[in-house]
């Protein structure tokens, strides 16, 4: 507490002021005393703001909200005068530090104390939400701790969900690191946005670090809306809970009431004297499965013409009639899963082997760059994967070949010749695929901070944004620059961000595709996409194009995505939300989640673009055509957008043989092999041993086709078999 200043009043209403507890953009908070000696906290709004009708309305709402919520979880309102020249209200004074002060002075809380904090905050939010309110500014400074538990204060922007919104500027009065993605993107604040803030508070309490890195407002907003958080600083036992609460998708977050049940049911310690300084261990938290919900069918409107450095070309169109809903065949009934690793037949379309990798199914994403491959099949000998920080290999019979634990939270994996690249948001580890030995480590972020010193005036976050691999180099995007690293760890080159255009200096972009001579970079963080082409040999920028991707209308829900109408067998497929790039001699093909765009390789001008009304599972090149896998598999001429053929494979993962003559398809309903004209060479159902599994990747090695699988529906544990090898058969003459 600070002493009263010369310009502070001696009293407010019937209360004598003793000192200043704090101040902010809206006013000052005083410690006051009643005539009988009871202490209160008095919040007084600044007189100039009180003249603003909107701010006075806001203050009146704060008082009304605070009166509504149970005083068990907040500070009880004692008195108020919202009509005064300088409006004020007084609450019971809670003797204790704010969470922000405690962590800043004493460091992070122990995991057990963090869970006690979480249970108390969840209970407070449940009470707030039960009253029909949303806090909207939950942050460490608004949480007061005492021996009875945490107390939520400062209802400065609390709002009933159906109340009239105030202004966009008012929304940004919320603490930036604790504002949910949907609110930043212009959506309404609701109970899920408070749960996001709760998760961010738990991350802060456990690590003494805010959820997003320091930097300019636009950089913080980018981190939040893209879910780019460094979970390695959060203790392992707390990480799943925090990650679930701060999911980018609001529907994936638990409600506050559900959190109370989860934490209390797990045996979280109740608050007692000094609970927030105790070093108690955390009990095991078992989170419920995510709801088996489908991605709403999205209607896309293509944009003809793109703003930016390179003028857009012609040919943008909605693919009318494309990806039309297929008939619902219902869930496949399959017998129980049984271990099976040996083939029962030989010949095209037969199973060569089935195996279990031990890799956890898709769920909470790792931090850092995202790889499309969860499981690496190495030379038909071993399966390589990662669970959190452990990278490991198993032989086809299920025996462990090796395991390596990295000093991080979680990683993504890529195959690089006879090695595996593991990456989090800061480093790359290159691991020998046969032995598991670490060949070298690239401390990319630490090195980039030195390299970019003096060349990052807007304090763009430095983190690994993407990885692309060629036989000769690993290309790594870092926000402020791009580096190329050779197979033995040598630095090949570094290039900084492009020069400012229209007063804005764009990020370096994430490497998204390479074909050896050329490297494509991609940055979708702003209202327009920055697409760049670099010489892969030296990093020189050839051109930088900008275009506006097709907008999404989230109100167009319903069936029609991979899986067909009414299919509720599985949660949203992570592949539906990816960006991909492919390079041909004359074109670059980009997938912007639900839009496919073709640009000229020579200058980046848009040749054509088309938006899909249903989720896309992937794209692939075959000759002069681009395959687009959605509710059906379609082939389009890259140069003209003309449809060449289509196949009824739903939600397919596809791979093309090295000679470009055959297409291996793992769809929602089975396996097949097509020729380049889309004609079926063979088709087989999935073996019954797989149960109700779904494909998430397909690849080819020689005459074998590989498919990795994930559970479908409510089953989220590892499958008994999650990798299969299929005999493709010899090429036809």
Steps between C-alpha positions, in 0.01 A plus 500: 500500500619851416425813703236744382628765260429869534226484238329194652181560701500443875171312485257345254138480608493394867847343484829652616787421261816338636707455187516403132476132411547549128408695192419431137350639186157546655595649835649429842432246771531615860509325834225652709359463848143524624402695811514177700845412366407243232734510201373525145648532152357799316521535123461856370464568130691794353287814471585551131388147419186547706399769250497234230155345489638163389749482785239599757272230361784257527563590864133459583513157341806411708321584823189308396710198401695501824175510702366198308787260557526306825737673746646157573705532180554874474506808722152591626370842397458720808393834353503693172412829335495465122341845454777696675726736308773242552299174526622245755416176668636327809552129561615299799879513517671165451833481681737328260714545190380491145618199301705736282680647801561161660652345187704809417655507847516130593505312171263233367266297716552128556287274275272400789437864589431581134223240496353636824503841335334353190223334699427824687497713186283247317252508788497881490447505123223242527323734744554797269371308197205366698404864565490556125823702495836480327800654677695586181811628681620209710875539551760443777455854631128436550548193719555560874630215716432434867483191716143425389595482131513728197255790460406654165479879498474786249181454304598803290382342179272228631206466266188295458543299179181646349584860596574764242870511421682819579791566263792315346736730684334404828553133426872563462505632857514131585853378579634392153665176611173384657253576219362193321560457123131523412472837677810638328353395168184701565274236651301545820652437840336208675570248774757317280705820473515518880620138508773593251612775738493252789731267306735789425502591870590143597785506248625825655468367854695185408778667300513872593464567128206642312341281237639707213841657460556869554483716192272733306126449526468351150765240580323395820170478316660278236629260764158473662293455185737234366546323833877540496588445863817360654371224724848379591504749791187346657556194722413176324229401746313828440549529127196303370259698717648836403515412131136388500384821670688717249396311188459726197160342442261617769294181469801294613525680835321359804242714676585649837257261669662204324840617618379506859378140469824387331730658757301418811450145374876463456557585865648847465598637840258744663633844595642529850735737680785585264373273221643720224854467639481124564707258292238228470510264203221498247258208475445337162237686300294290262338717236183384327510427131424785265144493368455304180408799294530565131644796326211705375471497124651826393384713212782683333487808278800539271666839469578622148801726525750516784648804667874516538827503319404275212169554325266202512424313183168382369306184548385523863178309544298299744510136396128478457382143522840377613524304823126436507377296798532127451250243620529397864594136533492505880768383738682181404447216744831320554602221732727569800860589425743207509879520468603408147836561339527230233329505158237242423504552122731638236433702186381854419288653774593248769642596838875444532498569874328684782688653794455714807720808534420598859448861390208670668211591269460856370378734769678785672743638246869545575645846521703634213471401133250233406592193296233318297652165606455358850669168429806449281536162327873461454612267217235238579694417817385724785235750604618828650279734699488737794288522812560842657879531538585133440601401147511125448510220243330160505559205273212355304453231766437772760835477682668829589808571287607819678367799691637851551356757742550861396513797736175656384126470525388339174629476144399441141693258279617494138705234318823629346680224313636258760426745780200645680455871570322583826399862561327705766455878489870569574729217391557220252647162586631281218482137612645189337202291390676167554654559843316793656826687556478879478727611217474871573274766648415836342424764763319696234319759713800584720720544194236705320467740792868581456474518121194728503620733776457854372285379210170434678361844591140376528610216731351225287494174701792274417390139483508210257206555267559225244737234373552377143753238398697415186777240479757779525350728766252557780330839458377657824278808534556714809277803448788748471696283261538169318797267531622199304688224682692219332480127588806524725378807688689766306328835442453542125339846497276743685267759355321770699147628453400670175526877481199707613216536252235767550659580834477142631786254517360150450629196690748274325225244446487131584665256259212292362635325189825433317592303192877537523568817296215706646359571846145630555425702815155578633358734764121502548501702822354825368192588297697407189734207441867568429636240257869507412737313272869469587801344338556193716874513433564842654166623638470794260141627475364472146161656563247565776130482412198590706145380461182481702378143555136411468298601807323242713135520593485305829120508501483251215509185708373153436614185324709465193859474616715189500283227640181602325168643616412447861826325580576557868754222538796721569618838623622767267790378291823694556578470129206728421685798646838470328690705247688315226712587200616316187744616230489418128719625217270794430269532800472496875185339641393621844232364727370769736298270728188485279625688195730377224697772321741466209758773438762537229842387616665775298338797677239389755200624304181309574396273212182376665350430839207295616333457835346176621164489680616191695814422703813408305709214637801555273643578157758324284659548159491233231643609167325816385203454733435582863303252709263653754368262765178602674163323507611369161840478331528728197776574252541846343736624234753720679521748213128545432293373798314269263371193683648183350334228706352420838476198729261433789780457758401706807753678723781330313870500571686454172853421388641484149755242384846643418442458128172689523299216342284380791314654793465320834183603682413440866148635535238501771366167380795302367814471289537529125750555222421727205674583177566861406164519323319407817417146390493246779764225482387331822299575812495330841328569834706555811583178683256429785788500751514881477162554659342840436822682408548785254801583279712807575797456260598294195841443342683271257833318520575279203209262448354560844239757594496617862208635698505637854170496686329681785204406718158611388223630722524492878791254514814707562747239627768335285379251240619140512618556142554852369728438200436271205706411195315408179632315198446733205590246234732552202439786257284414202656534161 
